[in-house]
Amino acid sequence: MLKNNYLILFTLFWIALAMTSCAVISKPVRDEALPSLPFKSLIREAENHIGKTVILGGYIITNQNISGRKSLIILQTPLSLGQEPKGKDYSEGRFILHHQGFLDPEVYAKDRKITVAGIIKGSEDANTKECPNSCLVLQAREFYLWPERYDSYPYYMYPYYDGYPFYYPYPYFYYPYRFHPHSHPHHRW
């Protein structure tokens, strides 16, 4: 019985450790941040929350100078486990992140995922093609640029799997091009 209690405590400890270590924004900033609010209501009520910290995520649309400041325009998406932005289909709008200092446009490039902790400065109508409607404006406190992921072709894992018997009417040794990755039948146009 005592052994089972230790096992339960040990398991709960590791679950708690995993839950707290997954976040990319520091704990003091997370503690100060507003609880998760719907993004559209956050834009509408931005004047009521000026000076408060929020944690948002999304995909970079552009890295540019707006009003003499380095700024990122970001397509907002809800955050999933570990504060990673979900897919673009879940977007509820866009926001502008102002930052002091240089953000390399080759690194902070279009379609990169980013998680941001920022101080609300209000909302503005940027009237640009990247932000045509009213956008929430944040001053950066912390941000995390997610590493790029390169997905491989889902069922072509040369030389370990060539699809036989699912894609070919004959055994693999009938195909002399199977040993050359660029001449694989699924890669021909």
C-alpha positions as CSV (number, residue, x, y, z in Angstrom):
1,M,0.0,0.0,0.0
2,L,2.8,2.4,0.9
3,K,4.6,1.5,-2.3
4,N,1.5,2.5,-4.3
5,N,1.3,5.9,-2.6
6,Y,4.9,6.6,-3.5
7,L,4.2,5.6,-7.1
8,I,1.2,7.9,-7.3
9,L,3.2,10.8,-5.8
10,F,6.1,10.2,-8.2
11,T,3.7,10.1,-11.1
12,L,2.0,13.3,-10.0
13,F,5.3,15.0,-9.6
14,W,6.4,14.2,-13.1
15,I,3.1,15.3,-14.6
16,A,3.3,18.6,-12.7
17,L,6.9,19.1,-13.9
18,A,5.9,18.3,-17.5
19,M,3.0,20.7,-17.4
20,T,5.0,23.7,-16.0
21,S,8.1,23.1,-18.2
22,C,6.2,23.1,-21.5
23,A,5.5,26.8,-21.5
24,V,7.9,29.0,-23.5
25,I,7.1,32.2,-21.7
26,S,8.7,32.6,-18.3
27,K,6.6,31.9,-15.1
28,P,6.8,35.5,-13.7
29,V,5.4,36.9,-16.9
30,R,2.7,34.1,-17.1
31,D,1.6,35.0,-13.6
32,E,1.2,38.7,-14.5
33,A,-0.7,38.0,-17.7
34,L,-4.4,38.3,-18.2
35,P,-6.3,35.1,-18.3
36,S,-7.1,33.9,-21.8
37,L,-9.7,36.1,-23.4
38,P,-11.4,35.8,-26.8
39,F,-9.1,37.7,-29.2
40,K,-12.0,39.7,-30.9
41,S,-13.2,41.0,-27.5
42,L,-9.6,41.8,-26.6
43,I,-9.4,44.0,-29.7
44,R,-12.8,45.7,-28.9
45,E,-11.9,46.3,-25.3
46,A,-8.2,47.1,-25.8
47,E,-8.6,50.6,-24.2
48,N,-9.8,48.9,-20.9
49,H,-6.7,46.7,-20.8
50,I,-3.9,49.2,-21.6
51,G,-0.8,48.4,-19.7
52,K,-1.7,44.8,-18.9
53,T,0.2,41.8,-20.2
54,V,-1.3,39.2,-22.5
55,I,0.1,36.1,-24.1
56,L,-0.7,35.5,-27.7
57,G,0.5,33.4,-30.6
58,G,0.4,33.2,-34.3
59,Y,2.2,33.4,-37.6
60,I,4.3,36.3,-38.7
61,I,2.9,38.1,-41.7
62,T,5.5,40.8,-42.1
63,N,8.5,42.3,-40.4
64,Q,8.6,46.0,-41.0
65,N,9.0,49.6,-39.7
66,I,5.7,51.2,-38.6
67,S,5.9,54.7,-37.3
68,G,9.7,54.5,-37.0
69,R,9.6,51.3,-34.8
70,K,10.5,47.7,-35.6
71,S,7.2,45.9,-35.8
72,L,5.9,42.4,-36.6
73,I,2.4,42.0,-37.9
74,I,1.1,38.7,-36.7
75,L,-1.8,36.5,-37.7
76,Q,-3.3,35.5,-34.3
77,T,-4.1,31.9,-33.6
78,P,-5.1,30.3,-30.3
79,L,-2.4,28.6,-28.3
80,S,-2.3,24.9,-27.7
81,L,-0.3,22.8,-25.1
82,G,3.1,24.3,-24.5
83,Q,1.9,27.7,-25.8
84,E,2.4,26.7,-29.4
85,P,0.1,28.4,-32.0
86,K,-2.5,26.3,-33.6
87,G,-3.2,26.2,-37.3
88,K,-4.0,29.4,-39.3
89,D,-7.6,28.3,-39.8
90,Y,-8.3,29.1,-36.1
91,S,-7.3,32.8,-36.5
92,E,-9.5,35.5,-35.1
93,G,-7.6,38.5,-36.4
94,R,-4.2,40.2,-36.5
95,F,-2.0,42.1,-34.0
96,I,1.0,44.3,-34.2
97,L,4.0,43.7,-32.0
98,H,6.4,46.6,-31.4
99,H,10.0,45.8,-30.4
100,Q,13.0,47.8,-29.5
101,G,16.0,46.6,-31.5
102,F,16.7,44.7,-34.7
103,L,14.7,41.7,-35.8
104,D,16.4,40.0,-38.7
105,P,13.8,39.7,-41.5
106,E,15.5,36.5,-42.7
107,V,14.9,34.9,-39.3
108,Y,11.6,36.6,-38.3
109,A,10.2,35.8,-41.7
110,K,6.7,35.3,-43.1
111,D,4.8,32.2,-41.8
112,R,7.1,31.6,-38.9
113,K,5.3,30.6,-35.7
114,I,5.7,32.9,-32.7
115,T,4.4,33.1,-29.1
116,V,4.4,36.6,-27.6
117,A,4.0,38.1,-24.1
118,G,3.3,41.8,-24.6
119,I,1.9,44.9,-22.9
120,I,-1.3,46.1,-24.5
121,K,-0.8,49.6,-26.0
122,G,-4.3,49.8,-27.5
123,S,-5.6,49.2,-31.0
124,E,-5.1,51.1,-34.2
125,D,-6.2,51.0,-37.8
126,A,-3.0,50.4,-39.6
127,N,-4.8,50.4,-43.0
128,T,-2.2,48.3,-44.7
129,K,-2.8,45.2,-46.7
130,E,-1.3,43.1,-43.9
131,C,-3.6,44.7,-41.3
132,P,-6.7,46.1,-43.0
133,N,-8.9,46.2,-39.9
134,S,-8.4,47.3,-36.4
135,C,-5.3,45.5,-34.9
136,L,-4.3,45.1,-31.3
137,V,-1.0,46.8,-30.6
138,L,1.5,45.2,-28.1
139,Q,4.9,46.2,-26.8
140,A,7.0,43.1,-26.6
141,R,8.1,41.8,-23.2
142,E,9.1,38.3,-24.2
143,F,8.6,36.2,-27.4
144,Y,9.6,32.8,-28.6
145,L,10.1,32.0,-32.3
146,W,9.3,28.4,-32.9
147,P,11.8,26.3,-34.9
148,E,10.9,25.5,-38.4
149,R,9.7,22.0,-39.1
150,Y,10.5,20.1,-42.2
151,D,7.9,17.4,-42.9
152,S,9.0,14.6,-45.1
153,Y,6.9,13.0,-47.8
154,P,4.5,10.8,-45.8
155,Y,4.9,7.5,-47.5
156,Y,8.2,7.7,-49.3
157,M,11.0,6.7,-47.0
158,Y,13.7,5.5,-49.5
159,P,15.3,3.0,-49.3
160,Y,13.4,1.4,-46.4
161,Y,9.9,1.5,-47.8
162,D,9.0,1.7,-51.5
163,G,5.2,1.2,-51.2
164,Y,5.1,-2.3,-52.4
165,P,2.6,-4.1,-52.5
166,F,0.3,-1.1,-52.1
167,Y,1.4,1.0,-55.1
168,Y,2.9,-1.4,-57.6
169,P,1.4,-4.4,-59.4
170,Y,4.8,-6.2,-59.4
171,P,7.4,-6.9,-56.8
172,Y,10.0,-4.3,-56.2
173,F,12.8,-6.0,-58.1
174,Y,10.9,-5.4,-61.4
175,Y,11.6,-1.7,-61.0
176,P,15.1,-0.8,-61.9
177,Y,14.7,2.8,-60.9
178,R,13.8,2.0,-57.3
179,F,17.4,2.6,-56.1
180,H,17.5,6.2,-57.4
181,P,15.4,8.5,-55.2
182,H,14.6,11.1,-57.9
183,S,13.2,8.5,-60.2
184,H,10.6,7.1,-57.8
185,P,7.2,6.7,-59.5
186,H,5.5,9.0,-57.0
187,H,7.9,11.8,-57.8
188,R,7.3,11.8,-61.5
189,W,5.1,14.4,-63.1
